[in-house]
């Protein structure tokens, strides 16, 4: 309700009544005392909408309705892989993701600073093949789209695939440090090793 007003001033909850004007989508919680929205259960990636109504307590016929639109996007985890120069690599981007059934991967966009001489073949289900003729680190931005259930539109985000190609006979090989990933709830500590 931060962008709502009464008589040109920000809403003060003790001066208005708040109600839902349509039913709430499953899993969405709307606190009528504060106007805060939270999730009471598992929600799938898609767009959720509902309407609410504000009425002035001193003039109960002075009311306004508005629509809330919430977009939930599934966040895929980044992927890393390593291979030796001249050895084809296969992988699957979906193994570390928790996405709805029917999610698709692709296309892949190579980073501008990737070494030349690599071919990435990416399938919509997340499986891929990779082969490189030059050692180095290859980064790709991968589009990931989740189906929205009854809504025919797709919700898309992106993830990163990093592939390190090591030349086993090169004396110039440096140590390989891969990214670490941890997921925790807000205000909860996490330890990564």
N, C-alpha and C positions, 0 to 999 in steps of 0.2 A: 504493500500500500504506500510505499515511499513516494510514488509519483502521483498519488491521489490528493485532491484538495477539497476543502469545504470553505466557501466564501473567500476563495483566493489564498487560503493558508493551508499548510500541511495538515493532514488528518490527525486529530487527537482522538484516540480510541474511546475515551470517556464521553465524547460528544456525538458519537455515531453508533448505529447498530449495524452489524455485519452478518450477512446470511449468504448461503449458496442459492443461486438462481437456477442451477442445473445440477444434476447428480455428479458426484465426484468420480473420476476414473478409479478403477481398482488399484490399490496400493498408494494412492495419493491422500495425504492428510492435510486438511485446511483448518488451522486453529482460528476459530471465530472470535476469540478474545484478543488476538494479536495480529491476525492476518498472515502469520507465518505458514509456509508450505513445507511439508516434509514428506518422507516416504515411509509408509508403515509396513512395507513388505517388499518383496522382489518386484521390480518393475523392468519391463523389457524395453530395449531401445526403440523409441518411436516418439511421436508428438502427442502429448496429452493436453486436452483443453477442458475448461469448465468456466462457467459464469458465476460471478458473485454480485451481490447488491449491497450498497451502502445507503443508509437512511439517517438523516439528521434527527437526533433525539428530540430537540425542541420543536421540530417541524416534521413529523413522521411521514408526511406526503412528499417531502423533498428527498427524492431517492435517485440513485444512478446505478446502472448496471455496467459491468465491464467483463471482458474475457481474459482469462489467464491462459497462456500458452507455454508449456514446458517441453523442451526438447531433450530427450535422454539419448546420449550417444554412447555406444559400447566403445571402450578404449582398448585397442589391441596392445599387447606388449611388444617391445622391440625384440628383434631376433638377431642372433650372432651365429656365425659359423666360421670354420677354419678349414683350409685344405692346403695340400702341397701343390706347387706349380706343376702343371701337366696332368693333374688328377681331377677328373670330372667330379662334381659334387652334386648330391641330391639333398633336398631338405623339405620341411613342411612348416610354413608360417603359422599354421593353426594349432600346433601342438601346445603352445604356451598361452593360448588365448581362450577366454570364456565368452564366446560370442553366440548369438542365437543361430539356430539351424537355418541354413540358406544364406548365410553371410558370404560375400565374395571378396576376393583379393585381386587387385590389379586395376589399372596398369601400374607398372613400375617405372619410376623416373630416376635415371642415374645421376649422381652428384656430378657437378661440373668438374671437380678436381679428381675424379676417378682416373686411375691409370687406363691407358688404352689397351684394347686386346681382350675384352671379356664379353661373354654372351650369357645373359640371364634369360631363361625360359620360365615364365610364371603361368600357372594354371589358375582358373577362378577359385578352385578349392584350397588354394594356398600351397600346393606342392610346387617345387621348382627344381630346375637343373641349372648348373652354373659351371662354366669352364673359362679359364683365363690363361693367356699366353705371357702375361707379365705379372711379376709378384707385386704385392702392395695391398692396400686396404681399399675395398670397394664399398660404397654406400649407395643404397637405393631407398627412395621414398615410395612406399606402397600404399595405394588407395585401398581402404577397407570399407565395405558397405554392408550395412545390416538391413534385412528386410523389416518392414514396419507392420507386419501383420496384415490387417485389413486395408491399410493405406498403401496404395501402389507406389508411392514415392519411396526413395531409399535415403537413409541417413548415412552419410559417409564421413570418415575421418582418415587419418593416415598413420602409418607405422614405419619404422626404419628397419631395414635389413642391412647388416654390416657383415661383409665376408672378407676375411684376411687370407691372402694367398702368400705362402711362405716358399722361398726357394731353398730347398734342403742342402744345396751345395754352396750357397753363398756365405762367405765369411762375414758379411755385413749384416746378418740377421740380428735384429734387436729383440729384447724381451717383448712378449705379446701380452698386453693387459686388456681384457675384455670388460665391457660395461657391467655393472651390477645393478640389479633391480630389486626393490622391496616395496611391498604394499602394506599399508596399515590404516587404521581408522584415525580420524582427526584427534590430535592431542594424545596419541598413544606412541610410546617409544618403539624403536625398531633397531635391531642389531644385524648387521650384514658381515659375513666373514668371507 
